[in-house]
Amino acid sequence: MTPLSSAAISDAPLVAAYAIFLTSYVVFAIGKFPGFKIYRTGAAIIGAVGMVAFRIVRPGEALYFIDFGIIVLLFSMMLIVGNLHLVGFFEWSAEMVLRRLNPAYLLPAVIFTCGFLSAFFVNDIVCLVMVPFVLSITRRMKLVPLPYLLAVATASNIDSVSTMTGNPQNMLIGSFSGIKYRDLVKQFRHYAVDSSLNKNQGVPEGEPMKCDESGTGQ
């Protein structure tokens, strides 16, 4: 057996780091490891353990890579949103916006409501709260739900960039940069406003697509 060179041994952690990162990233992108019941959460845990196991990150240094401030902020936002959901704040606000509109204006209303809420609350929670409600509204109005679900996903993700509490990425930016909340809003609001205007300009005119008896579009 040919002994491994010192260069190959020194490069092994780097190769392992790239392999772990790329494998984890693929699972994050597609949602599941092919052929196994390993989803994004499991992939994140396995990847973190692999980084320590292959000595890419020392066990004593692992805690320094965890931003506990972001975790506490994210957890606090989830608590606030969870309590607002329990008292019916999101349902009430969505009811005020959506129920008073003609079905032809429902799609812009969904875009505005999800975008506005996700700018101040974590966008993932807004999606979890708004999707069941939008499905209920479209079912009662006998509309095809797909365009409205896509509006929830795109509006909540695009408009969440305008504030520090809109998504975890902005929380990290604010934490590491030390930028103030209002300063981050000034820097990012233009991207969110421009994207929102582009979304609303792309809304087709005319009556929305109705569902037939099978639940699909006519």
Solvent accessible surface area in square Angstrom, and as a share of the most:
residue,aa,sasa,rsa
1,M,237,1.06
2,T,119,0.69
3,P,116,0.73
4,L,136,0.68
5,S,66,0.43
6,S,93,0.60
7,A,62,0.48
8,A,48,0.37
9,I,104,0.53
10,S,76,0.49
11,D,72,0.38
12,A,54,0.42
13,P,51,0.32
14,L,105,0.52
15,V,96,0.55
16,A,16,0.12
17,A,19,0.15
18,Y,132,0.50
19,A,53,0.41
20,I,27,0.13
21,F,115,0.48
22,L,104,0.52
23,T,63,0.37
24,S,16,0.10
25,Y,134,0.51
26,V,77,0.44
27,V,2,0.01
28,F,79,0.33
29,A,71,0.55
30,I,101,0.51
31,G,13,0.12
32,K,80,0.34
33,F,62,0.26
34,P,87,0.54
35,G,79,0.76
36,F,118,0.49
37,K,176,0.75
38,I,48,0.25
39,Y,120,0.46
40,R,122,0.45
41,T,99,0.58
42,G,26,0.25
43,A,7,0.06
44,A,49,0.38
45,I,105,0.54
46,I,98,0.50
47,G,10,0.09
48,A,60,0.46
49,V,92,0.53
50,G,12,0.12
51,M,45,0.20
52,V,45,0.26
53,A,71,0.55
54,F,119,0.50
55,R,186,0.68
56,I,52,0.26
57,V,26,0.15
58,R,166,0.61
59,P,92,0.58
60,G,57,0.55
61,E,74,0.33
62,A,31,0.24
63,L,116,0.58
64,Y,187,0.71
65,F,146,0.61
66,I,74,0.38
67,D,40,0.20
68,F,115,0.48
69,G,49,0.47
70,I,15,0.07
71,I,91,0.46
72,V,93,0.54
73,L,58,0.29
74,L,39,0.20
75,F,121,0.50
76,S,40,0.26
77,M,18,0.08
78,M,81,0.36
79,L,93,0.46
80,I,87,0.44
81,V,0,0.00
82,G,32,0.30
83,N,84,0.43
84,L,45,0.22
85,H,79,0.35
86,L,147,0.73
87,V,117,0.67
88,G,23,0.22
89,F,66,0.27
90,F,1,0.00
91,E,56,0.25
92,W,152,0.53
93,S,17,0.11
94,A,0,0.00
95,E,60,0.27
96,M,77,0.35
97,V,47,0.27
98,L,0,0.00
99,R,94,0.34
100,R,177,0.65
101,L,66,0.33
102,N,80,0.41
103,P,41,0.26
104,A,35,0.27
105,Y,138,0.52
106,L,2,0.01
107,L,27,0.13
108,P,39,0.25
109,A,8,0.06
110,V,1,0.00
111,I,10,0.05
112,F,132,0.55
113,T,6,0.04
114,C,0,0.00
115,G,4,0.04
116,F,114,0.47
117,L,7,0.03
118,S,0,0.00
119,A,11,0.09
120,F,96,0.40
121,F,32,0.14
122,V,1,0.00
123,N,11,0.06
124,D,74,0.39
125,I,28,0.14
126,V,0,0.00
127,C,29,0.17
128,L,129,0.64
129,V,13,0.08
130,M,1,0.00
131,V,50,0.29
132,P,80,0.50
133,F,30,0.12
134,V,2,0.01
135,L,55,0.27
136,S,27,0.17
137,I,2,0.01
138,T,2,0.01
139,R,165,0.60
140,R,162,0.59
141,M,43,0.19
142,K,140,0.59
143,L,2,0.01
144,V,22,0.12
145,P,42,0.26
146,L,105,0.52
147,P,55,0.35
148,Y,8,0.03
149,L,48,0.24
150,L,102,0.51
151,A,6,0.05
152,V,1,0.01
153,A,44,0.34
154,T,62,0.36
155,A,0,0.00
156,S,0,0.00
157,N,82,0.42
158,I,57,0.29
159,D,13,0.07
160,S,0,0.00
161,V,45,0.26
162,S,14,0.09
163,T,7,0.04
164,M,27,0.12
165,T,18,0.11
166,G,0,0.00
167,N,12,0.06
168,P,39,0.25
169,Q,116,0.52
170,N,3,0.02
171,M,1,0.00
172,L,74,0.37
173,I,75,0.38
174,G,7,0.06
175,S,58,0.37
176,F,157,0.65
177,S,72,0.46
178,G,60,0.57
179,I,54,0.27
180,K,125,0.53
181,Y,89,0.34
182,R,161,0.59
183,D,51,0.26
184,L,1,0.01
185,V,39,0.23
186,K,110,0.47
187,Q,113,0.50
188,F,44,0.19
189,R,115,0.42
190,H,104,0.46
191,Y,142,0.54
192,A,6,0.05
193,V,81,0.46
194,D,80,0.42
195,S,32,0.20
196,S,24,0.16
197,L,99,0.49
198,N,97,0.50
199,K,33,0.14
200,N,60,0.31
201,Q,148,0.66
202,G,60,0.57
203,V,28,0.16
204,P,104,0.66
205,E,173,0.78
206,G,56,0.53
207,E,135,0.60
208,P,26,0.16
209,M,113,0.51
210,K,84,0.35
211,C,28,0.17
212,D,55,0.28
213,E,183,0.82
214,S,89,0.58
215,G,44,0.42
216,T,80,0.47
217,G,28,0.27
218,Q,161,0.71
